[in-house]
Amino acid sequence: MFDGDIQRHLYLQDAITSVADDTEKPKVSEFRCHIAGCSQHFDTLEGYEHHYNTFHRNVCSYCKRSFPSGHLLDIHILEWHDSLFQILAEKQNMVS
């Protein structure tokens, strides 16, 4: 092979590979939430991510309530689902 033939061969090989890559990747036009019981659909990945972070990221495993942050979820679990916290809270109310 001559120098030009090698370059042409590599160019064609690259072109064929890039065409094959384009056809293998399906374009996603809609994003669906896959959390059980949620049937929301979104046009953009950003919309789906916002939905997931708002409604599914910080969910109480006891009562399924959703919170905007992990910190608020921790406080909720402590105040509503921790039996030791409830006993201490009752004692505080008896004393004061």
C-alpha positions as CSV (number, residue, x, y, z in Angstrom):
1,M,0.0,0.0,0.0
2,F,1.1,3.5,-0.7
3,D,0.9,6.4,1.8
4,G,-2.3,7.8,0.2
5,D,-3.9,4.4,0.2
6,I,-3.3,3.9,4.0
7,Q,-4.7,7.3,4.7
8,R,-7.8,6.7,2.5
9,H,-8.3,3.3,4.2
10,L,-8.1,4.8,7.7
11,Y,-10.4,7.6,6.7
12,L,-13.0,5.2,5.3
13,Q,-12.7,2.9,8.3
14,D,-13.3,5.9,10.7
15,A,-16.2,7.1,8.6
16,I,-17.9,3.6,8.7
17,T,-17.3,3.3,12.4
18,S,-18.8,6.7,13.2
19,V,-21.9,5.9,11.0
20,A,-22.3,2.6,12.9
21,D,-22.0,4.4,16.2
22,D,-24.7,6.8,15.2
23,T,-27.1,4.1,14.3
24,E,-26.5,2.1,17.5
25,K,-27.4,4.9,19.9
26,P,-31.2,5.5,20.0
27,K,-32.2,9.0,20.7
28,V,-34.3,9.4,23.9
29,S,-37.1,11.8,23.4
30,E,-38.9,11.1,26.6
31,F,-37.8,10.2,30.1
32,R,-40.1,8.1,32.3
33,C,-39.8,7.8,36.1
34,H,-39.3,4.2,37.0
35,I,-40.1,4.4,40.7
36,A,-43.0,2.1,41.6
37,G,-46.3,4.0,41.6
38,C,-45.0,7.0,39.8
39,S,-45.9,7.4,36.1
40,Q,-44.4,10.8,35.3
41,H,-42.9,11.5,31.9
42,F,-40.4,14.2,31.0
43,D,-39.2,15.8,27.8
44,T,-35.7,16.5,29.2
45,L,-33.2,14.8,31.4
46,E,-33.0,17.9,33.5
47,G,-36.8,17.7,34.1
48,Y,-36.5,14.1,35.1
49,E,-33.6,14.8,37.5
50,H,-35.4,17.7,39.1
51,H,-38.5,15.4,39.6
52,Y,-36.4,12.6,41.1
53,N,-34.4,14.8,43.4
54,T,-37.6,16.5,44.6
55,F,-39.9,13.5,45.1
56,H,-37.8,10.3,45.3
57,R,-34.3,11.1,46.7
58,N,-35.1,11.8,50.4
59,V,-38.0,9.5,51.2
60,C,-38.8,8.3,54.7
61,S,-38.8,4.4,54.7
62,Y,-41.4,4.3,57.4
63,C,-44.2,6.6,56.1
64,K,-43.0,7.3,52.5
65,R,-43.0,11.1,53.0
66,S,-40.6,13.0,50.8
67,F,-38.2,15.8,52.0
68,P,-36.2,18.4,50.2
69,S,-33.0,17.4,51.9
70,G,-31.3,14.5,53.7
71,H,-31.0,16.7,56.8
72,L,-34.8,17.3,57.0
73,L,-35.4,13.6,56.4
74,D,-33.1,12.8,59.4
75,I,-34.9,15.2,61.6
76,H,-38.3,13.8,60.6
77,I,-37.2,10.2,61.3
78,L,-35.8,11.3,64.7
79,E,-39.0,13.2,65.7
80,W,-41.6,10.9,64.3
81,H,-40.2,7.4,64.2
82,D,-37.5,7.1,66.9
83,S,-38.9,5.6,70.1
84,L,-36.1,6.9,72.3
85,F,-36.7,10.4,71.0
86,Q,-40.4,10.1,71.8
87,I,-39.7,8.9,75.3
88,L,-37.3,11.8,75.9
89,A,-39.8,14.3,74.5
90,E,-42.6,12.9,76.8
91,K,-40.3,13.3,79.8
92,Q,-39.5,16.8,78.8
93,N,-43.2,17.7,78.7
94,M,-43.8,16.1,82.2
95,V,-41.0,18.1,83.9
96,S,-41.8,21.5,82.4
